Amino acid sequence: MMRNNTADGVSGLLGIVAGVIIIIVVFVITFYGVMAADFDQRGKGMTSGELVIMPSEWDTSYAAAKQEHESTGRPLVMYFGARDCGYCKRMERYVWTDSNVKSKLKNHVLCHQTRERHAEVFRRFKVTGVPVMLLVKDGRIVRRRVGYMSAADAKRFLE
């Protein structure tokens, strides 16, 4: 009795492809489930198009923030975000409003730049992804952080 090696090879390949597809589907469902739960924490869910309003202490004019930094000598914190960035929204809602972080920010000049409104400043500082935070002292960037950071991370970043 002869076996059909071609048929065995095809069925084996189909099994591998089906396994890969199942893994991808499970990953996608898990990833989006975790993200949805994460952004819905504390009962404050956010839709993808929602824009979180930054606290009024954050200046949206780079020129004004730079001028204040130079005239006062206070460190400048530049925060780059975007309307469609989930991690930016999360930072705006939970990190920048954290009382411990806010107390650290009191001695800084604050500048919030959005990809939708400040493309030139994004180019000037070579920001390609968001969120990005810069800490500027004496006109020099002394720290650059790319990606989400927790309130505890933000406190350390500001020290």
Backbone as a printed PyTorch tensor [residue, N CA C, xyz], in Angstrom:
tensor([[[  0.8420,  -1.1770,   0.0000],
         [  0.0000,   0.0000,   0.0000],
         [  0.8890,   1.2420,   0.0000]],

        [[  0.6420,   2.1170,  -0.9700],
         [  1.4420,   3.3360,  -1.0960],
         [  0.7190,   4.5030,  -0.4290]],

        [[  1.5070,   5.2860,   0.2620],
         [  0.9330,   6.4780,   0.8990],
         [  1.1060,   7.6680,  -0.0240]],

        [[  0.1630,   8.5610,   0.0560],
         [  0.2340,   9.7730,  -0.7510],
         [  0.9430,  10.8410,   0.0700]],

        [[  2.2400,  11.0130,  -0.1570],
         [  3.0330,  11.9820,   0.6060],
         [  2.5800,  13.4150,   0.3690]],

        [[  2.0850,  13.7130,  -0.8120],
         [  1.6200,  15.0610,  -1.1150],
         [  0.4140,  15.4130,  -0.2520]],

        [[ -0.5110,  14.4770,  -0.1240],
         [ -1.7060,  14.7370,   0.6870],
         [ -1.3320,  14.9190,   2.1500]],

        [[ -0.3970,  14.0950,   2.6530],
         [  0.0460,  14.2410,   4.0420],
         [  0.7230,  15.5950,   4.2630]],

        [[  1.5190,  16.0150,   3.2890],
         [  2.2040,  17.3070,   3.4020],
         [  1.2330,  18.4730,   3.4090]],

        [[  0.2180,  18.4080,   2.5630],
         [ -0.7780,  19.4800,   2.4950],
         [ -1.5820,  19.5280,   3.7810]],

        [[ -1.9990,  18.3970,   4.2860],
         [ -2.8040,  18.4110,   5.5170],
         [ -1.9670,  18.8970,   6.6940]],

        [[ -0.6780,  18.5570,   6.7190],
         [  0.2010,  19.0580,   7.7770],
         [  0.3650,  20.5660,   7.6990]],

        [[  0.5210,  21.0670,   6.4900],
         [  0.6650,  22.5090,   6.2870],
         [ -0.6130,  23.2450,   6.6820]],

        [[ -1.7640,  22.6700,   6.3270],
         [ -3.0400,  23.2820,   6.7100],
         [ -3.1970,  23.3290,   8.2280]],

        [[ -2.7350,  22.3080,   8.9000],
         [ -2.7850,  22.2960,  10.3650],
         [ -1.9410,  23.3990,  10.9680]],

        [[ -0.7600,  23.6100,  10.4060],
         [  0.1300,  24.6790,  10.8960],
         [ -0.5010,  26.0470,  10.6420]],

        [[ -1.0310,  26.2580,   9.4550],
         [ -1.6660,  27.5360,   9.1210],
         [ -2.8500,  27.7920,  10.0440]],

        [[ -3.6720,  26.7810,  10.2860],
         [ -4.8280,  26.9410,  11.1820],
         [ -4.3630,  27.2960,  12.5910]],

        [[ -3.2860,  26.6680,  13.0390],
         [ -2.7430,  26.9730,  14.3690],
         [ -2.2640,  28.4110,  14.4730]],

        [[ -1.5740,  28.8850,  13.4500],
         [ -1.0820,  30.2710,  13.4310],
         [ -2.2500,  31.2500,  13.4400]],

        [[ -3.2720,  30.9660,  12.6590],
         [ -4.4510,  31.8470,  12.6200],
         [ -5.1120,  31.9000,  13.9840]],

        [[ -5.2360,  30.7670,  14.6430],
         [ -5.8450,  30.7380,  15.9840],
         [ -5.0240,  31.5690,  16.9560]],

        [[ -3.7160,  31.4500,  16.9000],
         [ -2.8400,  32.2310,  17.7930],
         [ -3.0130,  33.7210,  17.5350]],

        [[ -3.0720,  34.1230,  16.2920],
         [ -3.2450,  35.5420,  15.9540],
         [ -4.5950,  36.0530,  16.4610]],

        [[ -5.6450,  35.2910,  16.2490],
         [ -6.9780,  35.7090,  16.7090],
         [ -7.0020,  35.8420,  18.2260]],

        [[ -6.4290,  34.8830,  18.9410],
         [ -6.3980,  34.9580,  20.4070],
         [ -5.6020,  36.1830,  20.8550]],

        [[ -4.4670,  36.4600,  20.2060],
         [ -3.6610,  37.6280,  20.5560],
         [ -4.4480,  38.9210,  20.3550]],

        [[ -5.0860,  39.0580,  19.2110],
         [ -5.8360,  40.2800,  18.9080],
         [ -6.9680,  40.4740,  19.9090]],

        [[ -7.7110,  39.4340,  20.1830],
         [ -8.8200,  39.5440,  21.1440],
         [ -8.2900,  39.8970,  22.5230]],

        [[ -7.2160,  39.2600,  22.9440],
         [ -6.6330,  39.5440,  24.2590],
         [ -6.1040,  40.9630,  24.3230]],

        [[ -5.3660,  41.3850,  23.3040],
         [ -4.7770,  42.7190,  23.2850],
         [ -5.8550,  43.7920,  23.3810]],

        [[ -6.8680,  43.6970,  22.5350],
         [ -7.9090,  44.7150,  22.5430],
         [ -8.7670,  44.6290,  23.7960]],

        [[ -8.9280,  43.4510,  24.3510],
         [ -9.6630,  43.3210,  25.6050],
         [ -8.9310,  43.9900,  26.7540]],

        [[ -7.6130,  43.7880,  26.8140],
         [ -6.8030,  44.4200,  27.8600],
         [ -6.8100,  45.9280,  27.6870]],

        [[ -6.6550,  46.3910,  26.4430],
         [ -6.6590,  47.8310,  26.2020],
         [ -7.9950,  48.4470,  26.5890]],

        [[ -9.0940,  47.7980,  26.2400],
         [-10.4160,  48.3310,  26.5660],
         [-10.6020,  48.3830,  28.0750]],

        [[-10.1950,  47.3470,  28.7710],
         [-10.3340,  47.3320,  30.2290],
         [ -9.4410,  48.3770,  30.8610]],

        [[ -8.2390,  48.5450,  30.3120],
         [ -7.2890,  49.4990,  30.8510],
         [ -7.8130,  50.9240,  30.7390]],

        [[ -8.3900,  51.2720,  29.5850],
         [ -8.8740,  52.6290,  29.3940],
         [-10.2290,  52.8570,  30.0500]],

        [[-10.8410,  51.8030,  30.5270],
         [-12.1230,  51.9590,  31.1940],
         [-11.9760,  51.8600,  32.7130]],

        [[-10.7360,  51.9460,  33.2080],
         [-10.5350,  51.8230,  34.6390],
         [-11.2260,  52.9670,  35.3820]],

        [[-11.5990,  52.6790,  36.5910],
         [-12.2980,  53.6270,  37.4680],
         [-13.6090,  54.1160,  36.8610]],

        [[-14.1780,  53.3690,  35.9220],
         [-15.4640,  53.7530,  35.3480],
         [-15.4050,  54.9750,  34.4660]],

        [[-14.2200,  55.3570,  34.0150],
         [-14.0670,  56.5630,  33.1980],
         [-13.5750,  56.1680,  31.8140]],

        [[-14.3680,  55.4490,  31.0880],
         [-13.9630,  54.9870,  29.7660],
         [-13.7780,  56.1460,  28.8010]],

        [[-12.9880,  55.9070,  27.7720],
         [-12.7150,  56.9380,  26.7830],
         [-12.9670,  56.3650,  25.4020]],

        [[-13.5840,  57.1230,  24.5610],
         [-13.7550,  56.6850,  23.1830],
         [-12.5240,  57.1000,  22.4000]],

        [[-12.2930,  56.4950,  21.2640],
         [-11.0600,  56.7300,  20.5250],
         [-10.9140,  58.1760,  20.0550]],

        [[-11.9980,  58.8940,  19.8160],
         [-11.8820,  60.2600,  19.3320],
         [-11.9240,  61.3150,  20.4200]],

        [[-12.0810,  60.8870,  21.6690],
         [-12.2130,  61.8420,  22.7690],
         [-10.8710,  62.5150,  23.0420]],

        [[-10.9030,  63.7970,  23.2460],
         [ -9.6990,  64.5520,  23.5610],
         [ -9.7580,  64.9610,  25.0180]],

        [[ -8.7520,  64.5850,  25.7620],
         [ -8.6820,  64.9800,  27.1560],
         [ -8.1030,  66.3890,  27.1950]],

        [[ -8.7210,  67.2480,  27.9530],
         [ -8.2460,  68.6220,  28.0610],
         [ -7.1410,  68.6810,  29.1060]],

        [[ -5.9890,  69.1700,  28.7090],
         [ -4.8690,  69.2980,  29.6360],
         [ -5.1790,  70.3970,  30.6470]],

        [[ -4.6310,  70.2630,  31.8400],
         [ -4.8200,  71.3290,  32.8330],
         [ -4.3430,  72.6700,  32.2860]],

        [[ -4.9400,  73.7480,  32.7700],
         [ -4.6620,  75.0840,  32.2250],
         [ -3.2260,  75.5380,  32.4510]],

        [[ -2.5120,  74.9030,  33.3580],
         [ -1.1140,  75.2920,  33.6010],
         [ -0.2150,  74.9850,  32.4070]],

        [[ -0.6570,  74.1180,  31.5190],
         [  0.1390,  73.7240,  30.3570],
         [ -0.0670,  74.7350,  29.2360]],

        [[  1.0190,  75.3370,  28.7820],
         [  0.9740,  76.2960,  27.6790],
         [  1.0210,  75.5280,  26.3630]],

        [[  0.2790,  75.9770,  25.3780],
         [  0.3190,  75.3100,  24.0740],
         [  1.1800,  76.0850,  23.0730]],

        [[  1.7560,  77.1820,  23.5030],
         [  2.6420,  77.9540,  22.6360],
         [  4.0860,  77.6480,  23.0140]],

        [[  4.8070,  76.9920,  22.1000],
         [  6.2070,  76.6970,  22.3640],
         [  7.0070,  77.9800,  22.5450]],

        [[  6.7440,  78.9860,  21.7230],
         [  7.4860,  80.2470,  21.8130],
         [  7.3030,  80.8890,  23.1890]],

        [[  6.0670,  80.9090,  23.6880],
         [  5.8020,  81.5030,  25.0100],
         [  6.4630,  80.6930,  26.1170]],

        [[  6.3970,  79.3660,  26.0150],
         [  7.0070,  78.5100,  27.0340],
         [  8.5280,  78.6600,  27.0250]],

        [[  9.1060,  78.7220,  25.8440],
         [ 10.5570,  78.8990,  25.7270],
         [ 10.9800,  80.2360,  26.3230]],

        [[ 10.2120,  81.2790,  26.0150],
         [ 10.5140,  82.6140,  26.5530],
         [ 10.4590,  82.6070,  28.0880]],

        [[  9.4220,  81.9820,  28.6410],
         [  9.2980,  81.9130,  30.1040],
         [ 10.4470,  81.1020,  30.7020]],

        [[ 10.8200,  80.0060,  30.0640],
         [ 11.9410,  79.1770,  30.5280],
         [ 13.2290,  79.9990,  30.5650]],

        [[ 13.4740,  80.7460,  29.5040],
         [ 14.6960,  81.5420,  29.4230],
         [ 14.7040,  82.6970,  30.4130]],

        [[ 13.5570,  83.3390,  30.6020],
         [ 13.5190,  84.5130,  31.4850],
         [ 13.4920,  84.1420,  32.9700]],

        [[ 12.9060,  82.9920,  33.3160],
         [ 12.8060,  82.6140,  34.7270],
         [ 13.8810,  81.6300,  35.1600]],

        [[ 14.4560,  80.8960,  34.2000],
         [ 15.4390,  79.8790,  34.5420],
         [ 14.8140,  78.5860,  35.0550]],

        [[ 13.4750,  78.5420,  35.0910],
         [ 12.8010,  77.3130,  35.5340],
         [ 12.8990,  76.2490,  34.4460]],

        [[ 13.0470,  74.9750,  34.8310],
         [ 13.1010,  73.9050,  33.8260],
         [ 11.8140,  73.8660,  33.0080]],

        [[ 11.9450,  73.4580,  31.7530],
         [ 10.8190,  73.3610,  30.8310],
         [ 10.4810,  71.8890,  30.6210]],

        [[  9.2160,  71.5360,  30.8110],
         [  8.7280,  70.1930,  30.5040],
         [  7.8940,  70.3130,  29.2440]],

        [[  8.3070,  69.5820,  28.2130],
         [  7.5470,  69.5630,  26.9700],
         [  6.9090,  68.1950,  26.8370]],

        [[  5.6060,  68.1980,  26.6470],
         [  4.8450,  66.9600,  26.5020],
         [  4.2400,  66.9420,  25.1060]],

        [[  4.5790,  65.9300,  24.3130],
         [  4.0850,  65.7840,  22.9520],
         [  3.0560,  64.6540,  22.9350]],

        [[  1.8620,  64.9540,  22.4510],
         [  0.7990,  63.9570,  22.3900],
         [  0.0210,  64.0660,  21.0940]],

        [[ -1.0510,  63.2700,  21.0100],
         [ -1.9050,  63.2890,  19.8220],
         [ -3.3140,  62.8740,  20.2060]],

        [[ -4.2520,  63.3650,  19.4470],
         [ -5.6670,  63.0900,  19.7050],
         [ -5.9980,  61.6030,  19.6040]],

        [[ -5.3300,  60.8940,  18.6940],
         [ -5.6450,  59.4840,  18.4750],
         [ -4.7350,  58.5340,  19.2570]],

        [[ -4.0280,  59.0390,  20.2470],
         [ -3.0860,  58.2360,  21.0270],
         [ -3.7130,  57.8290,  22.3590]],

        [[ -3.9740,  56.5450,  22.5150],
         [ -4.5740,  56.0460,  23.7530],
         [ -3.6920,  56.2650,  24.9700]],

        [[ -2.3880,  56.0600,  24.8250],
         [ -1.4970,  56.2590,  25.9580],
         [ -1.3970,  57.7350,  26.3390]],

        [[ -1.4920,  58.6220,  25.3560],
         [ -1.4880,  60.0600,  25.6510],
         [ -2.7110,  60.4140,  26.4850]],

        [[ -3.8660,  59.9110,  26.0750],
         [ -5.1040,  60.1850,  26.8140],
         [ -5.0020,  59.6670,  28.2400]],

        [[ -4.4140,  58.5050,  28.3590],
         [ -4.2710,  57.9180,  29.6990],
         [ -3.3560,  58.7820,  30.5620]],

        [[ -2.2530,  59.2590,  29.9940],
         [ -1.3520,  60.1280,  30.7630],
         [ -2.0400,  61.4360,  31.1350]],

        [[ -2.7730,  61.9990,  30.1850],
         [ -3.4550,  63.2600,  30.4460],
         [ -4.5080,  63.1040,  31.5440]],

        [[ -5.1400,  61.9630,  31.5780],
         [ -6.1950,  61.7450,  32.5590],
         [ -5.6550,  61.3390,  33.9240]],

        [[ -4.6340,  60.4750,  33.9610],
         [ -4.2120,  59.8990,  35.2300],
         [ -2.8390,  60.3370,  35.7250]],

        [[ -1.9530,  60.7530,  34.8390],
         [ -0.5960,  61.0950,  35.2740],
         [ -0.4640,  62.5860,  35.5480]],

        [[ -0.7900,  63.4170,  34.5440],
         [ -0.6020,  64.8570,  34.7140],
         [ -1.5570,  65.4450,  35.7390]],

        [[ -2.6180,  64.7560,  36.0780],
         [ -3.5610,  65.2430,  37.0880],
         [ -3.2910,  64.6480,  38.4670]],

        [[ -2.3360,  63.7480,  38.5870],
         [ -1.9720,  63.1490,  39.8700],
         [ -1.4160,  64.2250,  40.8070]],

        [[ -1.8860,  64.2550,  42.0370],
         [ -1.5000,  65.3310,  42.9590],
         [  0.0010,  65.3590,  43.2250]],

        [[  0.6510,  64.2070,  43.3120],
         [  2.1070,  64.1810,  43.5350],
         [  2.8710,  64.7100,  42.3220]],

        [[  2.4050,  64.3660,  41.1380],
         [  3.0500,  64.8670,  39.9120],
         [  2.8090,  66.3650,  39.7920]],

        [[  1.5720,  66.7970,  40.0540],
         [  1.2690,  68.2340,  39.9630],
         [  2.1400,  69.0500,  40.9100]],

        [[  2.4180,  68.5250,  42.0950],
         [  3.2670,  69.2740,  43.0230],
         [  4.6970,  69.3890,  42.4950]],

        [[  5.1850,  68.3550,  41.8060],
         [  6.5170,  68.4220,  41.1820],
         [  6.5360,  69.4140,  40.0180]],

        [[  5.4180,  69.4920,  39.2870],
         [  5.3490,  70.3620,  38.1050],
         [  5.2920,  71.8480,  38.4570]],

        [[  4.9770,  72.1890,  39.6860],
         [  4.8150,  73.6040,  40.0610],
         [  6.0610,  74.4330,  39.8150]],

        [[  7.2170,  73.8160,  39.8450],
         [  8.4720,  74.5530,  39.6620],
         [  8.9970,  74.4720,  38.2310]],

        [[  8.1230,  74.0920,  37.2940],
         [  8.5190,  73.9390,  35.8970],
         [  7.6390,  74.8020,  34.9930]],

        [[  8.1710,  75.1360,  33.8390],
         [  7.3720,  75.7290,  32.7690],
         [  6.8190,  74.5430,  31.9770]],

        [[  5.5300,  74.5570,  31.6880],
         [  4.8760,  73.4140,  31.0590],
         [  4.4070,  73.7550,  29.6520]],

        [[  4.7420,  72.8850,  28.7080],
         [  4.3650,  73.1060,  27.3120],
         [  3.7950,  71.8210,  26.7300]],

        [[  2.5560,  71.8820,  26.2650],
         [  1.8680,  70.7240,  25.6820],
         [  1.7380,  70.9450,  24.1780]],

        [[  2.2850,  70.0270,  23.4040],
         [  2.2310,  70.1160,  21.9500],
         [  1.4800,  68.9110,  21.3940]],

        [[  0.5610,  69.1490,  20.4570],
         [ -0.1750,  68.0440,  19.8450],
         [  0.2350,  67.9010,  18.3810]],

        [[  0.2620,  66.6580,  17.9390],
         [  0.6640,  66.3710,  16.5590],
         [ -0.2400,  67.0840,  15.5590]],

        [[ -1.5250,  67.1970,  15.8940],
         [ -2.4790,  67.8030,  14.9810],
         [ -2.2810,  69.3160,  14.8340]],

        [[ -1.7490,  69.9730,  15.8450],
         [ -1.6550,  71.4450,  15.8110],
         [ -0.2330,  71.9900,  15.7820]],

        [[  0.7580,  71.1780,  16.0930],
         [  2.1150,  71.7040,  16.2510],
         [  3.1440,  70.8770,  15.4750]],

        [[  2.8730,  70.6120,  14.2260],
         [  3.7400,  69.7600,  13.4100],
         [  5.1710,  70.3070,  13.3150]],

        [[  5.3160,  71.6230,  13.2290],
         [  6.6440,  72.2160,  13.1060],
         [  7.4870,  71.9530,  14.3600]],

        [[  6.8710,  72.0610,  15.5360],
         [  7.6030,  71.8060,  16.7810],
         [  7.9580,  70.3180,  16.8690]],

        [[  7.0690,  69.4480,  16.4110],
         [  7.3690,  68.0160,  16.3640],
         [  8.6140,  67.7780,  15.5120]],

        [[  8.6810,  68.4180,  14.3540],
         [  9.8450,  68.2550,  13.4780],
         [ 11.1120,  68.8070,  14.1290]],

        [[ 10.9960,  69.9560,  14.7370],
         [ 12.1560,  70.6030,  15.3570],
         [ 12.7960,  69.7000,  16.4090]],

        [[ 11.9580,  69.0020,  17.1790],
         [ 12.4690,  68.1340,  18.2440],
         [ 12.5400,  66.6650,  17.8320]],

        [[ 12.3490,  66.4010,  16.5420],
         [ 12.4530,  65.0450,  15.9920],
         [ 11.5420,  64.0530,  16.7210]],

        [[ 10.3210,  64.4750,  16.9670],
         [  9.3240,  63.6100,  17.6060],
         [  8.5400,  62.9080,  16.5040]],

        [[  8.6250,  61.5920,  16.4670],
         [  7.9270,  60.8300,  15.4410],
         [  6.8020,  59.9890,  16.0130]],

        [[  6.8790,  59.6490,  17.2820],
         [  5.8340,  58.8790,  17.9480],
         [  5.4260,  59.5970,  19.2190]],

        [[  4.3260,  59.2100,  19.7830],
         [  3.8410,  59.8340,  21.0080],
         [  3.3860,  58.7560,  21.9840]],

        [[  3.3620,  59.0660,  23.2530],
         [  3.7670,  60.3120,  23.9020],
         [  5.2840,  60.4290,  24.0480]],

        [[  5.7460,  61.6780,  24.0840],
         [  7.1540,  61.9970,  24.3130],
         [  7.2140,  63.1330,  25.3170]],

        [[  8.1270,  63.0260,  26.2690],
         [  8.3590,  64.0860,  27.2430],
         [  9.8170,  64.5120,  27.1610]],

        [[ 10.0180,  65.8260,  27.2060],
         [ 11.3690,  66.3810,  27.2440],
         [ 11.5020,  67.2200,  28.5000]],

        [[ 12.6480,  67.1370,  29.1350],
         [ 12.9680,  68.0150,  30.2460],
         [ 14.1350,  68.8770,  29.7910]],

        [[ 13.9150,  70.1970,  29.7780],
         [ 14.9080,  71.1460,  29.2790],
         [ 15.3780,  72.0080,  30.4350]],

        [[ 16.6900,  72.0680,  30.6300],
         [ 17.2930,  72.9260,  31.6560],
         [ 18.3650,  73.7650,  30.9900]],

        [[ 18.3410,  75.0460,  31.2760],
         [ 19.3230,  75.9750,  30.7070],
         [ 19.4140,  75.8550,  29.1910]],

        [[ 18.2560,  75.6730,  28.5440],
         [ 18.1950,  75.6180,  27.0960],
         [ 18.6440,  74.2970,  26.4830]],

        [[ 18.9840,  73.3040,  27.3150],
         [ 19.4460,  72.0060,  26.8210],
         [ 18.4830,  70.9020,  27.2330]],

        [[ 18.2510,  69.9570,  26.3350],
         [ 17.4270,  68.7940,  26.6850],
         [ 18.2750,  67.8800,  27.5650]],

        [[ 17.8310,  67.6770,  28.8060],
         [ 18.5870,  66.8250,  29.7300],
         [ 17.9410,  65.4540,  29.8870]],

        [[ 16.6480,  65.3460,  29.5480],
         [ 15.9650,  64.0490,  29.5760],
         [ 14.9580,  63.9910,  28.4500]],

        [[ 14.8510,  62.7910,  27.8820],
         [ 13.8610,  62.5430,  26.8270],
         [ 13.2560,  61.1850,  27.1320]],

        [[ 11.9430,  61.1390,  27.1830],
         [ 11.2540,  59.8740,  27.4560],
         [ 10.2330,  59.6340,  26.3560]],

        [[ 10.3280,  58.4910,  25.7150],
         [  9.3970,  58.1130,  24.6680],
         [  8.5050,  57.0090,  25.2220]],

        [[  7.2020,  57.1920,  25.1010],
         [  6.2680,  56.1730,  25.5460],
         [  5.5750,  56.5410,  26.8440]],

        [[  4.6050,  55.7210,  27.1740],
         [  3.7950,  55.9440,  28.3770],
         [  4.6550,  55.8630,  29.6320]],

        [[  4.3370,  56.6820,  30.6080],
         [  4.9400,  56.5370,  31.9300],
         [  3.8720,  56.7330,  32.9870]],

        [[  4.0180,  56.0200,  34.0760],
         [  3.0780,  56.1120,  35.1880],
         [  3.3440,  57.3930,  35.9780]],

        [[  2.5010,  57.6630,  36.9470],
         [  2.6990,  58.8390,  37.8020],
         [  4.0170,  58.7260,  38.5490]],

        [[  4.3520,  57.5290,  39.0430],
         [  5.6310,  57.3320,  39.7510],
         [  6.8050,  57.5930,  38.7990]],

        [[  6.6950,  57.1170,  37.5470],
         [  7.7550,  57.3680,  36.5620],
         [  7.8800,  58.8590,  36.2670]],

        [[  6.7470,  59.5480,  36.1800],
         [  6.7590,  60.9900,  35.8970],
         [  7.4340,  61.7560,  37.0230]],

        [[  7.1730,  61.3680,  38.2520],
         [  7.8330,  62.0230,  39.3920],
         [  9.3500,  61.8640,  39.2960]],

        [[  9.8050,  60.6680,  38.9730],
         [ 11.2540,  60.4240,  38.8350],
         [ 11.8160,  61.2130,  37.6490]],

        [[ 11.0570,  61.2940,  36.5590],
         [ 11.4920,  62.0340,  35.3750],
         [ 11.7180,  63.5060,  35.7060]],

        [[ 10.9110,  64.0560,  36.5850],
         [ 10.9680,  65.4860,  36.9140],
         [ 12.0560,  65.8180,  37.9400]],

        [[ 12.6500,  64.8390,  38.5630],
         [ 13.6660,  65.1190,  39.5980],
         [ 14.9940,  65.4840,  39.0140]]])
